[in-house]
Amino acid sequence: MKAVRFHEHGGLEVLKYEDAPDPTIQPNEVLVKVKACALNHLDLWLRRGVADWKLPMPHIAGSDISGAVVQTGALVSRIKAGDRVLLCPGISCGQCEACFKGLDSACRSYTLFGVKVDGGYAEYVRAPEVNAIPIPGGLSFDEAAAVPLVFITAWHMLMTRAALRPGEDVLVIGAGSGVGSAAIQIAKLMQARVIAVAGSDAKLEKARQLGADFTINHATQSIAREVRRITEKRGVDVVVDHVGAAVWEACFESLATYGRFVTCGVTAGHEVKLNLQALFGRQRALFGSYMGSKAELLEALKFIAQGKLRAVIDSVFPLREAAAAQGKMESRDFFGKILLHPE
């Protein structure tokens, strides 16, 4: 098969469009012909190198995958050849205490497609049957690929970790990202009031089209000052962030008393200073959030099938131009998901 692999860590130049061995499935797995694969910032980190993750080389990235099943293992009973599926990106053992509790991402062997196993930057990918989910409704392969990682992440952040309640104020950082665009929609679905933050007026206009009630351009405005103005000095109930140190202070200052700060990423720095007095004195809470469970993805998919939530797609590249696609992501000149097509 054709695939985009890297044999060493580095810049965009290490991505090679080349021949790779066809995947061989196990009895409990399915073989999927990839129709679309969506990029995530994770792909960039893996290509550059993450100190704690020793990847098998050469490596195929790509966690968000949709396609058609072409082969099933002997033990597979729910999925059949020809099924249109999307793949739940998280792979867990299914047998430990965390998995039994439905806490997939707390499994000690938890990984993602494209991390410890090959992902979707290829013509074919193998997957455990349990990760294959029939594409709901009339979703296209592109829409299906744009859903899994960002919606499972945003749902886990807002609904599970922050326990969002109707009528609350939510500050969404990085509104132009996949997680940001999903978080705006989920918060509005739950009747929250949304303040979206991005670095360009064009992105903020698109955020308003997704339902954001207020917008802040962090390039020209103070996040904390604008939040105080919008909320009449009260602050927001929930902050959704995946940027990190660059916006930490502004986000923390924007929290109301009893506010909840949920973070799932550090695209702009991972070390911050914390004023403990402002934390306990205002009875605020900090939550780390990492991916989510298959059950949470299924919850989000119900609303996607009903058209109440939708995938936001920025652009599509052929697989052979994966380096250009990652370059676009690095430039931050996009809104929503960037996709690859193997054919």
N, C-alpha and C positions, 0 to 999 in steps of 0.2 A: 504494500500500500504506500501511498504518498503521505508524508507527515512533515510537520515542522518541528525539528528537534534542536536542542543545544547540547554540545559535547563538553562545554566548560562554561563557567559563569563569566558575565561581561556585559558589554553594550549590545545594541541592536544587531551588530554584525555577527554575533554568535548564533543567531537564529538561522537554521539551514532548512530549506525545503528540499527533501530528499526521500529516497526509498527507505522504508523501515519494514521489519518483519510484521506479517499479519498477526493479530492477537489470537491466542489459543484459549478457548473458554474452558472453565471447570464445570462439573456437573450442575452446580447451583448458579451458573452465570448465563448471561445472554450476550450475543454479539450484536452490536448496533452499528448500522451504517450512518455515520454522522451527516446530518443535514445542515446543522448550524451549531456554532460554538461561540459563546459570548466571552469577551475579555473581562478581567477583573484586575485591580491593582496587585492582587496576589501574584499574577503572572509576571509582573515587572520585578517584584521582590525575588521571586524564585530564579528568574533569569540572571539577576544581579548577584544573587547569593544570600542566603540567610544562615547565619553562623550556626544555629542549633539544628538545622535541617541538612542532613547528608542525603542528597538526592541520588537515585540510581542514574548513571550516565550511559549513553545519551538519554536525554529526558524529553518527554512530551508533556507540555503544560495544557491547561484548559479545564476548568471546573464546571462550567455551565454548558450542558450538552443536550441537544435534541436530535432525534433521528428515527430510523425505521429498524425494527428487529429483523435480522436476517438468519439468525441461528439461535437455538436454545439448548441448554445442557439437559442431560438425562433426568435430573431431579427438578427441573423447572415445570411448574404446572399452571401458574397464573398468567404468564405472558406467553404469547405465541408468535411465530414468525409472521411478519407483515404488520404487527402492531406499531402504531405511531406513539413514541414515548419521549418523555423528558426524564433526565436522570437527577434524582436527589443527590446533590453534590457531596454530602458527608457520608463516609463509610465507617461504620462501627462494627464491633464484634458481634453484637446481638445477644451476648451471653453473660455479660457482667452485670453487677448490681445497677450501675448507671443506666445501661441499656434496658434492663427490666423496668426501670422507673420511667423510661421514655426520655432520659437525659442523654441523647445520642452524643452530643459534643463534649460530654464529660467522660466518655469512654477513654480508657488509657491508651487504646490502640486506634483512636479516632484519627482519620485522615480525610483528604479530599481527592477527588479525581484531579490529576495534574500535580499532585504533591508527592506522596510516596508511591503512587501508582500512575501509569500513563493516563493522560487526559484526552481532551477533544480536539487538539490541533492535529487532526489526522482524519483519514477517510473512514477508519473503523475504530471502535473502542469496545472493550469488554467490561461488563458490569455485573455485580451481584443482582439476582432477580429482584430482591427486596428494594433495590434502588430505582428500578424501572417503574415509572408512573405513567399510565395512559394519558395522553395529551387531552385535556378537557375541552369540551365545546368545539367551536370552530377555530381554535387558535392555530395559526400557522407555525411551521417549524421555527421561524425567526422569533415570533412572539414567545414560544415555549422556551427557547434557549435563553431569552432575556429575563426570565422569571426567577429561576430557582434560588441562586445564592443571595441575591439582593432582597428578595421578598422574605426568605426564611430568616435572614439576618435582621431586617427591619421589624418583622413580626415579633421575633424573640425579644428585641430591644424594647419595643413599645408595649406589647401586650403581656409578655411574661416577666421581664425584668422590671420595667417601670410601672406595670399594672395601670396603664392609662385609663382614665375615667372620662366620661362625656363632659364637655364643657371646659376641660382644662386647656391651658396654654402650652403649646409645644414649640420649642426653638429647634429648627432643623439646620444643621451646619452642612455645607457642601451640597446644596440643593440640586446642583447639576449632575451629581454622581448617580450611579445606579441605586445605591442604598438611600441617598437623599430623595430621589424621585419616588421611590417606594414608600419611604417614611411619610412624606407629605400626604400621599394618597391614603395610607392606613390611618393616619391621625384624623384626616377629614372624614373617613368612613366611620370613625368612632366619635364624630361630632365634636372634635377638639378644634381650637382656634390655632392656626399655624402661622408662625413667623419663619420665613425661609431666608437663608443667607447664602449668597454666592458672590463671585468677583466680577460679574459683568451684568449690565442691564438686560442683555439679550437672554441670559440664563434666568434672570429673575422674572422676565416676562413669561417664559415657559413654565416657571414654578407657579406663577399666578394661574396659568391655564390648567395646571393640575389641581388647583384648589387653594393655594396659599392665600391667606387673608392679608398678610403684610409681608414686605420684603425688605432686606437690608443688603446693600452693596458694601461688602467689607473693604473694598478698595478705596472707597470715598467716605464711608460712614463708620462711626464707632458702634460696634455691636451692642455693648453694654448700655451705652447712652440711648440708643434707639429702642432697645427693649424696655428700658425704664419709661421712656416716653409713651410707647404703645400700650404698656400695661399699667400706666399711671403710677409708676414707681413700685408696683407690687413684685414684678419679676415673673418668670415663667415657671410652670409646674414641672416641666420635663425638658431637658436638653438632650438631643440626639446628636452624637458627634463621632466622627471617624477620622478626624484630622489630627488631633493631638495637641502638642505643645504650642503651636502657633496661635491657637484660639483658646487655650485652656483658661487663662485668666479672665478673658471677656465672657466666656461661657459660665464660669463659676460665679462671677459677679452678677450674671443675669438671672440666677436662680432665686425663686421666691423662698420664703420660709417654708420648710417641709418639701422643698423642691428636690427632684431626683435627676441626677446627672448620669446618663448612660453612654458608655464609650465602647466602640467595637474595633477601633483601628488607630494607627499612628502614621498617617501618610506625611505628616509634617512635624515629626519629633515625638519622642516617647518619655522624656524626663520633664517633670513639672514640679513646682513648689506649691505646697498646700498649706493654707492658713487654717489650722485646726480649730481655732476659736470661732472663725466664720462658719466652719463645718458644724460643730456641735451647738454653737450659740443660736444658729438659725435652724437647727435640726434638719439639715440637709442630708441627702444620701447619695453615695457614689456607687454605681454598678458597672462592673465589667460584663461584657456580653460577647459571646463567641458563637457564631453560627446559630444553630437551633436544631429542632428535632424534625423527623419526617412528619410527625403529626402536625406540627406548626406549618409546614409547607402545604400540607393537605388543607388546613384551615384557610390559608391564603388563597389556594387554588379554587376553593368554592366561590369566592368573590370575584376572582379573575374570570371564571367560567360564566358568571352572571353579568360581566361587564362593569362591575363596580370598582374593580381595580384593573390596571392595565400595564403591560410592559411598555417602557419608553425606549425606543430604538433611535440611536443617533446616526449610525452609518454601518455599511456592510463592505467587507473586503474579501477578495478571494484568498484562500488559505496561503497561496504562495506569497502573498503580500502581508504576511503576519507582522513582519518588522515594521512596515508602514503603519499598520493598525496600532501596534504598541507605541510607535512614535507619536501618533495622534493622542493616545491616552496620556503619554508623558507631557504633552504640550498643554493638557487640561482644556483644550479647545473642543469640548464635546458636551452634550447633555443627554444623559441616559446611557444606553448600552451600545458598545461597538461589537459587531459580529464578524465572524469568519465563515465563509462557505467553502467546503472542501472541493466543490465542483461548480 
